[in-house]
Amino acid sequence: SCKVFFAKDPLKIVRAQGQYMFDEKGEKYLDCINNVAHVGHSHPYVIKAATKQMELLNTNSRFLHDNLVQYAERLTATLPEKLSVCYFVNSGSEANDLALRLARQYRGHQDVITLE
């Protein structure tokens, strides 16, 4: 039961560049909802970095790799000392699931309240 954002007049997006997405007719839309707002679509630096990494190794974080440790060290160096543990997850869903499991373990309760 997934809803389309534009049920009455759905968009068929065929490409994107920078902060814009383009439909099948070439109409340009400002992208304010996807997870690319930080650098935009098709950013040359991101493409180059992703290609370089995928040429070396394309896997998830279930295996040991020095890059995970180096990234965790760089990240925690910018945070207060109490925030010294990193959990790498694949998606927002995994992050939410992990947060719930950690909270339940810490508090010893199973109840959850969610707000829309």
N, C-alpha and C positions, 0 to 999 in steps of 0.2 A: 504494500500500500504506500508506495512512494509517490509523492505529488510532484508534478512538473511546476516549476516556478511561474511559467506563463501559460497556464492551461488554455486560455481562450485564443491566444495567438503565440504558439510556441516558437522559440528561436532555434534555428539550426545553425549552430556556430561551426565554422569550417576551419578557421585559423585564428591566430592571435599574434600580436607584436607589441612589445612594450606594455602599456597600460590598456590597450584596446583589443577587443575581440571583433571578428568580422563574420557576418552571416553569409549564407549561400548567394545572396544578391549583392554582396560587397558593402552592405551597410555597416558602419562603424559604431561600436558600443564601448563606453567606458566601463572597464571591468572593476567593479567595487565589491565583488563577493567571492571570488576565487582566492586560493591560497598563494597568490603570486604578487600580492600588493607590495612586497618589499623591494623587488627588483624587476617586476614586470615579466611578461611572456617573452621567450626567446632571447633573453639577455645574453650577449656574446660571451661575457666572462663566465656566467653560470654554465652555458653550453660547453665551453672549453674545459672547465673544471670537471663537469660531469662526464664528459667524454674521456678525459684523462683517467679518471677513476674507474670508469667502466672498462677501459682497455686493460687496466691492471687487475681489477677484481670487482665483480658485481654480485654481492651477496648481502645478507642482512647481518645483524649484530649478534647472532647466536654463536658465531665462531670468534675465537680470539684474533685480534689484529692490533698492531701498534697504533694505528690511527684512532681507534676508539679511546685508548688510554691517553694519547696526546690531546685529543679533543676534550676529554673530561678534565684533564689538568688545566688546559687553557680556559675552559669555561668556569671551573670552580675558582680559579685565580681571580676572577672578576666579582665573585660573590662573597658575602660575609662568611667567616670561618665556620659557623654552624651549618652552613649549606655546603657540605663537602662530599655528598654522595650523588652520583648521576645514575639515572635509570634510562636506558635508551629503548624507545619503543617505536613501532612502525606507523602508528596512526593515532588520531585523537581518541578513537574508540579504545585502543590498547592503553593509552594514557589514563583515560577515565576508569577503566577496569582496574589498572594497577593502583590508582589513587584510592579507589574504594577498598581494595584488598588491604592496602597498607593501613588505612584508617580503621578498618574492622579489626585488624591484628593489634593495632596500637591501643584502641579503646576497648576491645573485647565485646563490642556490640555489633549486631547485624542490621539494625534498623537504618534506613536511608530516607531522607526527604529530598525530593527534587523539585525545582521550580522551573516553570517554562519562561 
